Amino acid sequence: MKQSEVLDEIRAAQYLGCTVHALRAWRFRRVGPPWYKVGRLVRYRVSDLDQFLTANRVEPEAEVKR
């Protein structure tokens, strides 16, 4: 794994457009993107963040014709 592929929680939150608090809440509830715990450090792979975004994509429903 390349160093550039791994983000700390601040950069991961920026990447996702959310807050660090949201990431921490997701980890506590065991939801959200996968993470790595190295001692006290929390790290996220960019590819995992991309998969998380793709999995949570919402397609708008087509307008119903009347």
CHARMM internal coordinates of N, CA and C (Angstrom, degrees):
IC EDIT
DIST 1 N 1 CA 1.4590
DIST 1 CA 1 C 1.5279
ANGL 1 N 1 CA 1 C 108.05
DIST 1 C 2 N 1.2889
ANGL 1 CA 1 C 2 N 116.92
DIHE 1 N 1 CA 1 C 2 N 127.40
DIST 2 N 2 CA 1.4549
ANGL 1 C 2 N 2 CA 121.79
DIHE 1 CA 1 C 2 N 2 CA 179.68
DIST 2 CA 2 C 1.5227
ANGL 2 N 2 CA 2 C 110.44
DIHE 1 C 2 N 2 CA 2 C -78.05
DIST 2 C 3 N 1.3117
ANGL 2 CA 2 C 3 N 116.05
DIHE 2 N 2 CA 2 C 3 N 147.45
DIST 3 N 3 CA 1.4664
ANGL 2 C 3 N 3 CA 121.15
DIHE 2 CA 2 C 3 N 3 CA 178.98
DIST 3 CA 3 C 1.5306
ANGL 3 N 3 CA 3 C 111.25
DIHE 2 C 3 N 3 CA 3 C -58.00
DIST 3 C 4 N 1.3318
ANGL 3 CA 3 C 4 N 117.30
DIHE 3 N 3 CA 3 C 4 N -36.01
DIST 4 N 4 CA 1.4636
ANGL 3 C 4 N 4 CA 120.80
DIHE 3 CA 3 C 4 N 4 CA -177.69
DIST 4 CA 4 C 1.5269
ANGL 4 N 4 CA 4 C 112.39
DIHE 3 C 4 N 4 CA 4 C -70.30
DIST 4 C 5 N 1.3271
ANGL 4 CA 4 C 5 N 117.37
DIHE 4 N 4 CA 4 C 5 N -15.73
DIST 5 N 5 CA 1.4595
ANGL 4 C 5 N 5 CA 121.12
DIHE 4 CA 4 C 5 N 5 CA -179.72
DIST 5 CA 5 C 1.5246
ANGL 5 N 5 CA 5 C 112.07
DIHE 4 C 5 N 5 CA 5 C -85.77
DIST 5 C 6 N 1.3233
ANGL 5 CA 5 C 6 N 117.95
DIHE 5 N 5 CA 5 C 6 N -5.91
DIST 6 N 6 CA 1.4555
ANGL 5 C 6 N 6 CA 122.39
DIHE 5 CA 5 C 6 N 6 CA -174.49
DIST 6 CA 6 C 1.5266
ANGL 6 N 6 CA 6 C 109.77
DIHE 5 C 6 N 6 CA 6 C -116.08
DIST 6 C 7 N 1.3299
ANGL 6 CA 6 C 7 N 115.62
DIHE 6 N 6 CA 6 C 7 N 131.86
DIST 7 N 7 CA 1.4619
ANGL 6 C 7 N 7 CA 121.23
DIHE 6 CA 6 C 7 N 7 CA -179.05
DIST 7 CA 7 C 1.5196
ANGL 7 N 7 CA 7 C 110.52
DIHE 6 C 7 N 7 CA 7 C -118.37
DIST 7 C 8 N 1.3210
ANGL 7 CA 7 C 8 N 116.68
DIHE 7 N 7 CA 7 C 8 N 146.32
DIST 8 N 8 CA 1.4627
ANGL 7 C 8 N 8 CA 119.61
DIHE 7 CA 7 C 8 N 8 CA 171.00
DIST 8 CA 8 C 1.5251
ANGL 8 N 8 CA 8 C 108.14
DIHE 7 C 8 N 8 CA 8 C -76.65
DIST 8 C 9 N 1.3262
ANGL 8 CA 8 C 9 N 117.14
DIHE 8 N 8 CA 8 C 9 N 175.07
DIST 9 N 9 CA 1.4610
ANGL 8 C 9 N 9 CA 118.62
DIHE 8 CA 8 C 9 N 9 CA -173.28
DIST 9 CA 9 C 1.5314
ANGL 9 N 9 CA 9 C 113.05
DIHE 8 C 9 N 9 CA 9 C -67.65
DIST 9 C 10 N 1.3026
ANGL 9 CA 9 C 10 N 118.41
DIHE 9 N 9 CA 9 C 10 N -27.31
DIST 10 N 10 CA 1.4656
ANGL 9 C 10 N 10 CA 120.40
DIHE 9 CA 9 C 10 N 10 CA 177.86
DIST 10 CA 10 C 1.5192
ANGL 10 N 10 CA 10 C 110.27
DIHE 9 C 10 N 10 CA 10 C -68.02
DIST 10 C 11 N 1.3241
ANGL 10 CA 10 C 11 N 115.99
DIHE 10 N 10 CA 10 C 11 N -48.02
DIST 11 N 11 CA 1.4688
ANGL 10 C 11 N 11 CA 119.88
DIHE 10 CA 10 C 11 N 11 CA 179.90
DIST 11 CA 11 C 1.5269
ANGL 11 N 11 CA 11 C 111.29
DIHE 10 C 11 N 11 CA 11 C -69.77
DIST 11 C 12 N 1.3232
ANGL 11 CA 11 C 12 N 117.28
DIHE 11 N 11 CA 11 C 12 N -34.15
DIST 12 N 12 CA 1.4634
ANGL 11 C 12 N 12 CA 120.55
DIHE 11 CA 11 C 12 N 12 CA 177.18
DIST 12 CA 12 C 1.5293
ANGL 12 N 12 CA 12 C 110.56
DIHE 11 C 12 N 12 CA 12 C -64.27
DIST 12 C 13 N 1.3191
ANGL 12 CA 12 C 13 N 116.65
DIHE 12 N 12 CA 12 C 13 N -41.66
DIST 13 N 13 CA 1.4694
ANGL 12 C 13 N 13 CA 120.65
DIHE 12 CA 12 C 13 N 13 CA 178.03
DIST 13 CA 13 C 1.5248
ANGL 13 N 13 CA 13 C 110.06
DIHE 12 C 13 N 13 CA 13 C -63.33
DIST 13 C 14 N 1.3225
ANGL 13 CA 13 C 14 N 117.21
DIHE 13 N 13 CA 13 C 14 N -42.92
DIST 14 N 14 CA 1.4595
ANGL 13 C 14 N 14 CA 120.75
DIHE 13 CA 13 C 14 N 14 CA 177.38
DIST 14 CA 14 C 1.5259
ANGL 14 N 14 CA 14 C 110.50
DIHE 13 C 14 N 14 CA 14 C -62.19
DIST 14 C 15 N 1.3104
ANGL 14 CA 14 C 15 N 117.27
DIHE 14 N 14 CA 14 C 15 N -41.59
DIST 15 N 15 CA 1.4586
ANGL 14 C 15 N 15 CA 122.65
DIHE 14 CA 14 C 15 N 15 CA -179.64
DIST 15 CA 15 C 1.5248
ANGL 15 N 15 CA 15 C 110.65
DIHE 14 C 15 N 15 CA 15 C -60.93
DIST 15 C 16 N 1.3407
ANGL 15 CA 15 C 16 N 116.18
DIHE 15 N 15 CA 15 C 16 N -41.00
DIST 16 N 16 CA 1.4585
ANGL 15 C 16 N 16 CA 121.38
DIHE 15 CA 15 C 16 N 16 CA -179.08
DIST 16 CA 16 C 1.5298
ANGL 16 N 16 CA 16 C 112.87
DIHE 15 C 16 N 16 CA 16 C -84.18
DIST 16 C 17 N 1.3259
ANGL 16 CA 16 C 17 N 116.77
DIHE 16 N 16 CA 16 C 17 N -15.00
DIST 17 N 17 CA 1.4580
ANGL 16 C 17 N 17 CA 119.93
DIHE 16 CA 16 C 17 N 17 CA -177.52
DIST 17 CA 17 C 1.5181
ANGL 17 N 17 CA 17 C 112.40
DIHE 16 C 17 N 17 CA 17 C 76.26
DIST 17 C 18 N 1.3174
ANGL 17 CA 17 C 18 N 116.54
DIHE 17 N 17 CA 17 C 18 N 30.88
DIST 18 N 18 CA 1.4655
ANGL 17 C 18 N 18 CA 121.16
DIHE 17 CA 17 C 18 N 18 CA 178.15
DIST 18 CA 18 C 1.5224
ANGL 18 N 18 CA 18 C 108.71
DIHE 17 C 18 N 18 CA 18 C -125.52
DIST 18 C 19 N 1.3134
ANGL 18 CA 18 C 19 N 116.56
DIHE 18 N 18 CA 18 C 19 N -175.24
DIST 19 N 19 CA 1.4626
ANGL 18 C 19 N 19 CA 120.62
DIHE 18 CA 18 C 19 N 19 CA 179.04
DIST 19 CA 19 C 1.5216
ANGL 19 N 19 CA 19 C 110.63
DIHE 18 C 19 N 19 CA 19 C -96.00
DIST 19 C 20 N 1.3188
ANGL 19 CA 19 C 20 N 115.64
DIHE 19 N 19 CA 19 C 20 N 160.45
DIST 20 N 20 CA 1.4575
ANGL 19 C 20 N 20 CA 120.99
DIHE 19 CA 19 C 20 N 20 CA 173.95
DIST 20 CA 20 C 1.5289
ANGL 20 N 20 CA 20 C 108.85
DIHE 19 C 20 N 20 CA 20 C -62.27
DIST 20 C 21 N 1.3318
ANGL 20 CA 20 C 21 N 116.35
DIHE 20 N 20 CA 20 C 21 N -36.64
DIST 21 N 21 CA 1.4605
ANGL 20 C 21 N 21 CA 120.51
DIHE 20 CA 20 C 21 N 21 CA 178.23
DIST 21 CA 21 C 1.5300
ANGL 21 N 21 CA 21 C 110.82
DIHE 20 C 21 N 21 CA 21 C -59.35
DIST 21 C 22 N 1.3242
ANGL 21 CA 21 C 22 N 117.65
DIHE 21 N 21 CA 21 C 22 N -40.58
DIST 22 N 22 CA 1.4658
ANGL 21 C 22 N 22 CA 121.15
DIHE 21 CA 21 C 22 N 22 CA 178.22
DIST 22 CA 22 C 1.5297
ANGL 22 N 22 CA 22 C 110.49
DIHE 21 C 22 N 22 CA 22 C -62.81
DIST 22 C 23 N 1.3290
ANGL 22 CA 22 C 23 N 117.40
DIHE 22 N 22 CA 22 C 23 N -44.76
DIST 23 N 23 CA 1.4685
ANGL 22 C 23 N 23 CA 120.11
DIHE 22 CA 22 C 23 N 23 CA 177.95
DIST 23 CA 23 C 1.5203
ANGL 23 N 23 CA 23 C 111.00
DIHE 22 C 23 N 23 CA 23 C -59.99
DIST 23 C 24 N 1.3166
ANGL 23 CA 23 C 24 N 116.58
DIHE 23 N 23 CA 23 C 24 N -43.12
DIST 24 N 24 CA 1.4733
ANGL 23 C 24 N 24 CA 120.25
DIHE 23 CA 23 C 24 N 24 CA -179.96
DIST 24 CA 24 C 1.5293
ANGL 24 N 24 CA 24 C 111.27
DIHE 23 C 24 N 24 CA 24 C -64.91
DIST 24 C 25 N 1.3255
ANGL 24 CA 24 C 25 N 116.14
DIHE 24 N 24 CA 24 C 25 N -39.50
DIST 25 N 25 CA 1.4693
ANGL 24 C 25 N 25 CA 119.96
DIHE 24 CA 24 C 25 N 25 CA 178.00
DIST 25 CA 25 C 1.5283
ANGL 25 N 25 CA 25 C 110.21
DIHE 24 C 25 N 25 CA 25 C -65.30
DIST 25 C 26 N 1.3309
ANGL 25 CA 25 C 26 N 117.28
DIHE 25 N 25 CA 25 C 26 N -40.69
DIST 26 N 26 CA 1.4633
ANGL 25 C 26 N 26 CA 120.72
DIHE 25 CA 25 C 26 N 26 CA 178.31
DIST 26 CA 26 C 1.5276
ANGL 26 N 26 CA 26 C 110.56
DIHE 25 C 26 N 26 CA 26 C -63.55
DIST 26 C 27 N 1.3302
ANGL 26 CA 26 C 27 N 116.79
DIHE 26 N 26 CA 26 C 27 N -41.39
DIST 27 N 27 CA 1.4670
ANGL 26 C 27 N 27 CA 119.23
DIHE 26 CA 26 C 27 N 27 CA 178.93
DIST 27 CA 27 C 1.5239
ANGL 27 N 27 CA 27 C 110.30
DIHE 26 C 27 N 27 CA 27 C -64.15
DIST 27 C 28 N 1.3099
ANGL 27 CA 27 C 28 N 117.01
DIHE 27 N 27 CA 27 C 28 N -42.35
DIST 28 N 28 CA 1.4613
ANGL 27 C 28 N 28 CA 121.27
DIHE 27 CA 27 C 28 N 28 CA 179.88
DIST 28 CA 28 C 1.5243
ANGL 28 N 28 CA 28 C 110.75
DIHE 27 C 28 N 28 CA 28 C -60.41
DIST 28 C 29 N 1.3347
ANGL 28 CA 28 C 29 N 116.53
DIHE 28 N 28 CA 28 C 29 N -40.20
DIST 29 N 29 CA 1.4691
ANGL 28 C 29 N 29 CA 121.99
DIHE 28 CA 28 C 29 N 29 CA -178.87
DIST 29 CA 29 C 1.5332
ANGL 29 N 29 CA 29 C 111.99
DIHE 28 C 29 N 29 CA 29 C -86.35
DIST 29 C 30 N 1.3374
ANGL 29 CA 29 C 30 N 116.91
DIHE 29 N 29 CA 29 C 30 N -3.09
DIST 30 N 30 CA 1.4667
ANGL 29 C 30 N 30 CA 123.19
DIHE 29 CA 29 C 30 N 30 CA -178.94
DIST 30 CA 30 C 1.5248
ANGL 30 N 30 CA 30 C 111.98
DIHE 29 C 30 N 30 CA 30 C 62.29
DIST 30 C 31 N 1.3276
ANGL 30 CA 30 C 31 N 116.13
DIHE 30 N 30 CA 30 C 31 N 40.79
DIST 31 N 31 CA 1.4591
ANGL 30 C 31 N 31 CA 122.87
DIHE 30 CA 30 C 31 N 31 CA 173.77
DIST 31 CA 31 C 1.5239
ANGL 31 N 31 CA 31 C 106.86
DIHE 30 C 31 N 31 CA 31 C -126.10
DIST 31 C 32 N 1.3002
ANGL 31 CA 31 C 32 N 117.26
DIHE 31 N 31 CA 31 C 32 N 177.84
DIST 32 N 32 CA 1.4614
ANGL 31 C 32 N 32 CA 119.96
DIHE 31 CA 31 C 32 N 32 CA 179.12
DIST 32 CA 32 C 1.5075
ANGL 32 N 32 CA 32 C 111.07
DIHE 31 C 32 N 32 CA 32 C 88.03
DIST 32 C 33 N 1.3263
ANGL 32 CA 32 C 33 N 116.50
DIHE 32 N 32 CA 32 C 33 N -168.69
DIST 33 N 33 CA 1.4646
ANGL 32 C 33 N 33 CA 120.42
DIHE 32 CA 32 C 33 N 33 CA -176.50
DIST 33 CA 33 C 1.5233
ANGL 33 N 33 CA 33 C 111.57
DIHE 32 C 33 N 33 CA 33 C -72.44
DIST 33 C 34 N 1.3447
ANGL 33 CA 33 C 34 N 116.90
DIHE 33 N 33 CA 33 C 34 N 152.48
DIST 34 N 34 CA 1.4673
ANGL 33 C 34 N 34 CA 120.56
DIHE 33 CA 33 C 34 N 34 CA 176.13
DIST 34 CA 34 C 1.5302
ANGL 34 N 34 CA 34 C 110.37
DIHE 33 C 34 N 34 CA 34 C -62.38
DIST 34 C 35 N 1.3100
ANGL 34 CA 34 C 35 N 116.86
DIHE 34 N 34 CA 34 C 35 N 152.95
DIST 35 N 35 CA 1.4562
ANGL 34 C 35 N 35 CA 122.06
DIHE 34 CA 34 C 35 N 35 CA 179.67
DIST 35 CA 35 C 1.5202
ANGL 35 N 35 CA 35 C 110.06
DIHE 34 C 35 N 35 CA 35 C -140.32
DIST 35 C 36 N 1.3197
ANGL 35 CA 35 C 36 N 115.31
DIHE 35 N 35 CA 35 C 36 N 165.52
DIST 36 N 36 CA 1.4537
ANGL 35 C 36 N 36 CA 123.21
DIHE 35 CA 35 C 36 N 36 CA 175.80
DIST 36 CA 36 C 1.5154
ANGL 36 N 36 CA 36 C 107.84
DIHE 35 C 36 N 36 CA 36 C -115.47
DIST 36 C 37 N 1.3073
ANGL 36 CA 36 C 37 N 115.72
DIHE 36 N 36 CA 36 C 37 N 140.79
DIST 37 N 37 CA 1.4606
ANGL 36 C 37 N 37 CA 121.07
DIHE 36 CA 36 C 37 N 37 CA 177.69
DIST 37 CA 37 C 1.5214
ANGL 37 N 37 CA 37 C 106.54
DIHE 36 C 37 N 37 CA 37 C -116.96
DIST 37 C 38 N 1.3241
ANGL 37 CA 37 C 38 N 116.09
DIHE 37 N 37 CA 37 C 38 N 116.64
DIST 38 N 38 CA 1.4611
ANGL 37 C 38 N 38 CA 122.19
DIHE 37 CA 37 C 38 N 38 CA 179.68
DIST 38 CA 38 C 1.5210
ANGL 38 N 38 CA 38 C 106.40
DIHE 37 C 38 N 38 CA 38 C -120.06
DIST 38 C 39 N 1.3228
ANGL 38 CA 38 C 39 N 115.64
DIHE 38 N 38 CA 38 C 39 N 97.23
DIST 39 N 39 CA 1.4618
ANGL 38 C 39 N 39 CA 119.02
DIHE 38 CA 38 C 39 N 39 CA -172.70
DIST 39 CA 39 C 1.5207
ANGL 39 N 39 CA 39 C 108.42
DIHE 38 C 39 N 39 CA 39 C 64.48
DIST 39 C 40 N 1.3254
ANGL 39 CA 39 C 40 N 116.19
DIHE 39 N 39 CA 39 C 40 N -119.76
DIST 40 N 40 CA 1.4622
ANGL 39 C 40 N 40 CA 120.90
DIHE 39 CA 39 C 40 N 40 CA 177.50
DIST 40 CA 40 C 1.5260
ANGL 40 N 40 CA 40 C 112.38
DIHE 39 C 40 N 40 CA 40 C -95.53
DIST 40 C 41 N 1.3224
ANGL 40 CA 40 C 41 N 116.13
DIHE 40 N 40 CA 40 C 41 N -3.33
DIST 41 N 41 CA 1.4629
ANGL 40 C 41 N 41 CA 120.82
DIHE 40 CA 40 C 41 N 41 CA -176.98
DIST 41 CA 41 C 1.5210
ANGL 41 N 41 CA 41 C 110.96
DIHE 40 C 41 N 41 CA 41 C -86.63
DIST 41 C 42 N 1.3222
ANGL 41 CA 41 C 42 N 115.89
DIHE 41 N 41 CA 41 C 42 N 141.91
DIST 42 N 42 CA 1.4601
ANGL 41 C 42 N 42 CA 122.61
DIHE 41 CA 41 C 42 N 42 CA 175.32
DIST 42 CA 42 C 1.5218
ANGL 42 N 42 CA 42 C 107.13
DIHE 41 C 42 N 42 CA 42 C -115.90
DIST 42 C 43 N 1.3241
ANGL 42 CA 42 C 43 N 115.71
DIHE 42 N 42 CA 42 C 43 N 131.01
DIST 43 N 43 CA 1.4575
ANGL 42 C 43 N 43 CA 120.89
DIHE 42 CA 42 C 43 N 43 CA -178.65
DIST 43 CA 43 C 1.5218
ANGL 43 N 43 CA 43 C 110.03
DIHE 42 C 43 N 43 CA 43 C -132.75
DIST 43 C 44 N 1.3371
ANGL 43 CA 43 C 44 N 115.40
DIHE 43 N 43 CA 43 C 44 N 150.65
DIST 44 N 44 CA 1.4562
ANGL 43 C 44 N 44 CA 123.15
DIHE 43 CA 43 C 44 N 44 CA 179.18
DIST 44 CA 44 C 1.5144
ANGL 44 N 44 CA 44 C 109.22
DIHE 43 C 44 N 44 CA 44 C -126.14
DIST 44 C 45 N 1.3301
ANGL 44 CA 44 C 45 N 116.99
DIHE 44 N 44 CA 44 C 45 N 137.01
DIST 45 N 45 CA 1.4670
ANGL 44 C 45 N 45 CA 120.91
DIHE 44 CA 44 C 45 N 45 CA 173.11
DIST 45 CA 45 C 1.5185
ANGL 45 N 45 CA 45 C 108.28
DIHE 44 C 45 N 45 CA 45 C -83.80
DIST 45 C 46 N 1.3156
ANGL 45 CA 45 C 46 N 116.29
DIHE 45 N 45 CA 45 C 46 N 138.91
DIST 46 N 46 CA 1.4642
ANGL 45 C 46 N 46 CA 121.62
DIHE 45 CA 45 C 46 N 46 CA 179.43
DIST 46 CA 46 C 1.5225
ANGL 46 N 46 CA 46 C 110.04
DIHE 45 C 46 N 46 CA 46 C -59.60
DIST 46 C 47 N 1.3182
ANGL 46 CA 46 C 47 N 117.68
DIHE 46 N 46 CA 46 C 47 N -40.56
DIST 47 N 47 CA 1.4684
ANGL 46 C 47 N 47 CA 120.45
DIHE 46 CA 46 C 47 N 47 CA 179.79
DIST 47 CA 47 C 1.5305
ANGL 47 N 47 CA 47 C 111.48
DIHE 46 C 47 N 47 CA 47 C -62.30
DIST 47 C 48 N 1.3428
ANGL 47 CA 47 C 48 N 118.11
DIHE 47 N 47 CA 47 C 48 N -35.52
DIST 48 N 48 CA 1.4669
ANGL 47 C 48 N 48 CA 121.36
DIHE 47 CA 47 C 48 N 48 CA 176.51
DIST 48 CA 48 C 1.5272
ANGL 48 N 48 CA 48 C 110.83
DIHE 47 C 48 N 48 CA 48 C -67.98
DIST 48 C 49 N 1.3189
ANGL 48 CA 48 C 49 N 116.51
DIHE 48 N 48 CA 48 C 49 N -37.77
DIST 49 N 49 CA 1.4666
ANGL 48 C 49 N 49 CA 120.10
DIHE 48 CA 48 C 49 N 49 CA 178.37
DIST 49 CA 49 C 1.5302
ANGL 49 N 49 CA 49 C 110.16
DIHE 48 C 49 N 49 CA 49 C -66.50
DIST 49 C 50 N 1.3335
ANGL 49 CA 49 C 50 N 116.39
DIHE 49 N 49 CA 49 C 50 N -40.33
DIST 50 N 50 CA 1.4656
ANGL 49 C 50 N 50 CA 120.25
DIHE 49 CA 49 C 50 N 50 CA 177.55
DIST 50 CA 50 C 1.5275
ANGL 50 N 50 CA 50 C 111.04
DIHE 49 C 50 N 50 CA 50 C -63.26
DIST 50 C 51 N 1.3288
ANGL 50 CA 50 C 51 N 117.02
DIHE 50 N 50 CA 50 C 51 N -42.72
DIST 51 N 51 CA 1.4635
ANGL 50 C 51 N 51 CA 120.63
DIHE 50 CA 50 C 51 N 51 CA 178.46
DIST 51 CA 51 C 1.5245
ANGL 51 N 51 CA 51 C 110.87
DIHE 50 C 51 N 51 CA 51 C -64.50
DIST 51 C 52 N 1.3243
ANGL 51 CA 51 C 52 N 117.11
DIHE 51 N 51 CA 51 C 52 N -38.66
DIST 52 N 52 CA 1.4619
ANGL 51 C 52 N 52 CA 121.51
DIHE 51 CA 51 C 52 N 52 CA 177.85
DIST 52 CA 52 C 1.5318
ANGL 52 N 52 CA 52 C 110.41
DIHE 51 C 52 N 52 CA 52 C -61.73
DIST 52 C 53 N 1.3187
ANGL 52 CA 52 C 53 N 116.18
DIHE 52 N 52 CA 52 C 53 N -44.61
DIST 53 N 53 CA 1.4624
ANGL 52 C 53 N 53 CA 119.87
DIHE 52 CA 52 C 53 N 53 CA 178.62
DIST 53 CA 53 C 1.5257
ANGL 53 N 53 CA 53 C 111.28
DIHE 52 C 53 N 53 CA 53 C -63.04
DIST 53 C 54 N 1.3108
ANGL 53 CA 53 C 54 N 116.70
DIHE 53 N 53 CA 53 C 54 N -44.35
DIST 54 N 54 CA 1.4637
ANGL 53 C 54 N 54 CA 120.92
DIHE 53 CA 53 C 54 N 54 CA 179.58
DIST 54 CA 54 C 1.5304
ANGL 54 N 54 CA 54 C 111.11
DIHE 53 C 54 N 54 CA 54 C -62.89
DIST 54 C 55 N 1.3260
ANGL 54 CA 54 C 55 N 116.79
DIHE 54 N 54 CA 54 C 55 N -41.95
DIST 55 N 55 CA 1.4676
ANGL 54 C 55 N 55 CA 120.80
DIHE 54 CA 54 C 55 N 55 CA -178.80
DIST 55 CA 55 C 1.5265
ANGL 55 N 55 CA 55 C 112.17
DIHE 54 C 55 N 55 CA 55 C -67.09
DIST 55 C 56 N 1.3173
ANGL 55 CA 55 C 56 N 116.78
DIHE 55 N 55 CA 55 C 56 N -23.54
DIST 56 N 56 CA 1.4609
ANGL 55 C 56 N 56 CA 120.64
DIHE 55 CA 55 C 56 N 56 CA -177.67
DIST 56 CA 56 C 1.5244
ANGL 56 N 56 CA 56 C 112.98
DIHE 55 C 56 N 56 CA 56 C -104.96
DIST 56 C 57 N 1.3071
ANGL 56 CA 56 C 57 N 115.88
DIHE 56 N 56 CA 56 C 57 N 16.65
DIST 57 N 57 CA 1.4623
ANGL 56 C 57 N 57 CA 120.31
DIHE 56 CA 56 C 57 N 57 CA 177.64
DIST 57 CA 57 C 1.5271
ANGL 57 N 57 CA 57 C 109.37
DIHE 56 C 57 N 57 CA 57 C -70.98
DIST 57 C 58 N 1.2992
ANGL 57 CA 57 C 58 N 115.87
DIHE 57 N 57 CA 57 C 58 N 135.86
DIST 58 N 58 CA 1.4583
ANGL 57 C 58 N 58 CA 121.36
DIHE 57 CA 57 C 58 N 58 CA 179.28
DIST 58 CA 58 C 1.5176
ANGL 58 N 58 CA 58 C 108.21
DIHE 57 C 58 N 58 CA 58 C -115.41
DIST 58 C 59 N 1.3100
ANGL 58 CA 58 C 59 N 115.82
DIHE 58 N 58 CA 58 C 59 N 122.41
DIST 59 N 59 CA 1.4634
ANGL 58 C 59 N 59 CA 121.45
DIHE 58 CA 58 C 59 N 59 CA 177.67
DIST 59 CA 59 C 1.5263
ANGL 59 N 59 CA 59 C 108.28
DIHE 58 C 59 N 59 CA 59 C -89.87
DIST 59 C 60 N 1.3032
ANGL 59 CA 59 C 60 N 118.00
DIHE 59 N 59 CA 59 C 60 N 127.37
DIST 60 N 60 CA 1.4725
ANGL 59 C 60 N 60 CA 119.19
DIHE 59 CA 59 C 60 N 60 CA 176.97
DIST 60 CA 60 C 1.5180
ANGL 60 N 60 CA 60 C 109.32
DIHE 59 C 60 N 60 CA 60 C -67.68
DIST 60 C 61 N 1.3138
ANGL 60 CA 60 C 61 N 113.89
DIHE 60 N 60 CA 60 C 61 N 144.41
DIST 61 N 61 CA 1.4646
ANGL 60 C 61 N 61 CA 118.49
DIHE 60 CA 60 C 61 N 61 CA 178.70
DIST 61 CA 61 C 1.5266
ANGL 61 N 61 CA 61 C 108.98
DIHE 60 C 61 N 61 CA 61 C -74.89
DIST 61 C 62 N 1.3205
ANGL 61 CA 61 C 62 N 113.94
DIHE 61 N 61 CA 61 C 62 N 148.96
DIST 62 N 62 CA 1.4626
ANGL 61 C 62 N 62 CA 119.21
DIHE 61 CA 61 C 62 N 62 CA 178.16
DIST 62 CA 62 C 1.5271
ANGL 62 N 62 CA 62 C 108.80
DIHE 61 C 62 N 62 CA 62 C -66.82
DIST 62 C 63 N 1.3061
ANGL 62 CA 62 C 63 N 114.65
DIHE 62 N 62 CA 62 C 63 N 146.56
DIST 63 N 63 CA 1.4603
ANGL 62 C 63 N 63 CA 119.15
DIHE 62 CA 62 C 63 N 63 CA 178.78
DIST 63 CA 63 C 1.5300
ANGL 63 N 63 CA 63 C 109.54
DIHE 62 C 63 N 63 CA 63 C -65.80
DIST 63 C 64 N 1.2991
ANGL 63 CA 63 C 64 N 115.83
DIHE 63 N 63 CA 63 C 64 N 132.90
DIST 64 N 64 CA 1.4620
ANGL 63 C 64 N 64 CA 121.48
DIHE 63 CA 63 C 64 N 64 CA -178.93
DIST 64 CA 64 C 1.5184
ANGL 64 N 64 CA 64 C 108.61
DIHE 63 C 64 N 64 CA 64 C -81.18
DIST 64 C 65 N 1.3420
ANGL 64 CA 64 C 65 N 115.68
DIHE 64 N 64 CA 64 C 65 N 125.67
DIST 65 N 65 CA 1.4683
ANGL 64 C 65 N 65 CA 120.56
DIHE 64 CA 64 C 65 N 65 CA 178.33
DIST 65 CA 65 C 1.5111
ANGL 65 N 65 CA 65 C 108.78
DIHE 64 C 65 N 65 CA 65 C -84.19
DIST 65 C 66 N 1.3124
ANGL 65 CA 65 C 66 N 116.62
DIHE 65 N 65 CA 65 C 66 N 137.19
DIST 66 N 66 CA 1.4714
ANGL 65 C 66 N 66 CA 120.81
DIHE 65 CA 65 C 66 N 66 CA 179.99
DIST 66 CA 66 C 1.4933
ANGL 66 N 66 CA 66 C 110.58
DIHE 65 C 66 N 66 CA 66 C -113.84
END
COOR INIT
IC SEED 1 N 1 CA 1 C
IC BUILD
